[in-house]
Amino acid sequence: MAQTIRTTHVGSLPRSPELLEANQRRASGDIADAEFHEILEHAVDEVVKRQVEVGLDIVNDGEYGHITSGAIDYGAWWNYSFSRLGGLTFTDTDRWEAQKVVRSEPGNPRLTSFPDRRDRALFSAAYEDPDSGILTGRAKVANPEFTGPITYIGQDQVDTDARLLRRAADKAGASDAFIAALSPGAAARLDNRYYDSDHEVIAACGEALSHEYRAIVDAGFTVQFDAPDLAEAWDQINPEPSVEDFQKFIRERIDVLNDAISGLPREKTRLHICWGSWHGPHVTDVPFADIIDEILRAKVGGFSFEASSPRHAHEWRVWQDHQLPDNAVIYPGVVSHSTNAIEHPRLVADRIVKFAELVGPERVVASSDCGLGGRLHEQLAWAKLESLVEGAEIAARELNG
């Protein structure tokens, strides 16, 4: 049988101007629920249809149901959870401004504030220059805190996500689809004023979000766990921790995730590892080789990771001496969210073939490095997905001889 290379992406896709305006009106209480959901339904129909027309095999709703306020959707992947988790109290302070500087100690890595990241300190002049492009478009986001027992209150919202995606996929003829959800460790990054330990916060987030994970799978979709806490968090620990301490930091979060997804079909789960979506230097990113053993402990059916960004494109080598779990696949990013340049299909094909030769073509699903919505202009994002599909077709022809 001829080998094909399936294609997908990580999740966020550019929102239409109409949906951005509706989100803004919703945040200010200036739109009725019925009107908003009509706009949302149409937007999901259109984004799924466009993915199918581009040729993607595994589509999603563009994360349009991950609602955030403002005309910029940057950051919706995380703050959508603020309306789906109980036990939070909102403050009037932007999360960027509210977080406190925290210093870690050996054996006890702790997240410091976003402005205190080590990458930011090394390139402070560039980060503080509004024309550098590093933080362009960052919207202010209200900063909630954990002030009570963490519960899941987002059942209606996740049911709406699933209903709209099913409707759109059936109309467009899409046979496979996924919905992204926050990992327990990523959800736990808010300030805690209720629990006695970080572990209790992470475990409570895992218990709460398990309901979202189950709802997505029960609706017939694959659930993707967005987990920048497994890689990006390294840069937010100051001073730099030992590799051993960070591996323990990851291990705790993987254990909670495994508990949260216990009983779900493994083939309906995939884990996205991310070093952060901001367009910065990233010279303080943790090497993939230092965390891959802990990552592979996750009991999921697939592993999504950056493989084309300037800081991580060389790390395909980790698969030379690390074996995938049985029946698992990889979703290497073969187009990047961090550059406006559109990858040539020939380059995309070369990247795919390299991974296929290491793990087997049947275990490779070509993807993007990270979500493209809010990080690239709409034209550029879709052009990258077109190049991804064309590159996968070239790679399949070559792999078939």
Secondary structure as GFF3:
##gff-version 3
##sequence-region A 1 401
A	DSSP	beta_strand	6	7	.	.	.	ID=ss1
A	DSSP	alpha_helix	17	27	.	.	.	ID=ss2
A	DSSP	alpha_helix	33	54	.	.	.	ID=ss3
A	DSSP	beta_strand	58	59	.	.	.	ID=ss4
A	DSSP	alpha_helix	76	79	.	.	.	ID=ss5
A	DSSP	three_ten_helix	80	83	.	.	.	ID=ss6
A	DSSP	beta_strand	85	94	.	.	.	ID=ss7
A	DSSP	alpha_helix	95	98	.	.	.	ID=ss8
A	DSSP	three_ten_helix	114	116	.	.	.	ID=ss9
A	DSSP	alpha_helix	118	122	.	.	.	ID=ss10
A	DSSP	alpha_helix	124	128	.	.	.	ID=ss11
A	DSSP	beta_strand	142	152	.	.	.	ID=ss12
A	DSSP	alpha_helix	155	172	.	.	.	ID=ss13
A	DSSP	beta_strand	176	182	.	.	.	ID=ss14
A	DSSP	alpha_helix	184	187	.	.	.	ID=ss15
A	DSSP	beta_strand	191	192	.	.	.	ID=ss16
A	DSSP	alpha_helix	198	218	.	.	.	ID=ss17
A	DSSP	beta_strand	222	227	.	.	.	ID=ss18
A	DSSP	three_ten_helix	228	230	.	.	.	ID=ss19
A	DSSP	three_ten_helix	232	236	.	.	.	ID=ss20
A	DSSP	alpha_helix	243	260	.	.	.	ID=ss21
A	DSSP	three_ten_helix	266	268	.	.	.	ID=ss22
A	DSSP	beta_strand	269	273	.	.	.	ID=ss23
A	DSSP	alpha_helix	288	295	.	.	.	ID=ss24
A	DSSP	beta_strand	302	305	.	.	.	ID=ss25
A	DSSP	three_ten_helix	313	320	.	.	.	ID=ss26
A	DSSP	beta_strand	329	335	.	.	.	ID=ss27
A	DSSP	alpha_helix	345	359	.	.	.	ID=ss28
A	DSSP	three_ten_helix	361	363	.	.	.	ID=ss29
A	DSSP	beta_strand	365	368	.	.	.	ID=ss30
A	DSSP	alpha_helix	378	399	.	.	.	ID=ss31
###
